[in-house]
């Protein structure tokens, strides 16, 4: 199990010790798994813990109009969709879709 607390407006995660009487269960297994998932995927610790406990991938955050304008500005300077995706926490194809939607809505 894990719990969340807030220190100076930052989310801090800690794993509670779980005791299981049988099997090869490590008390902090979920913590290590979440740490690995977070490192390998670039997800936040919150997203990694959610994935470890539910098995569901996190959805990309809502993209604001300002985000779309920033993406368009950086794309115009030559940044690739893949690099933009890494910056904004989504795939390159999602960035492409967001920019296309931005042009249709005349945001950019």
C-alpha positions, 0 to 999 in steps of 0.5 A: 500500500502507499499513501500520499502526503504534501510537503511544501505543495509537493507530493511525497509518496511513501510505501507502508510496510506490508506483511504477508505471512507466506510466499516470497513477497518483498514488503516494498515490492510495489515501491521498487516496481513503481520506481522502475516504471517511473524511470523507464517511462518518464511518468510521474511517481503518482502515474507509476504507482497508479499503473502498478496498482491498477495496470492502466496506463495514464492518460495524457494531461489536458492540453491547454491553448497555451500549451498548443501555442508553445508546441507550435512555436517550438515546432516552427523552430525545428523541433521534432514531434517526438521531442515535443512529445517528450517535453509535454508527456505525450507521443509525437502523434498526439502532438501532431493531433493537438497542433492539427486541432489547434489550427482547426480551432484557429488557436495558432 
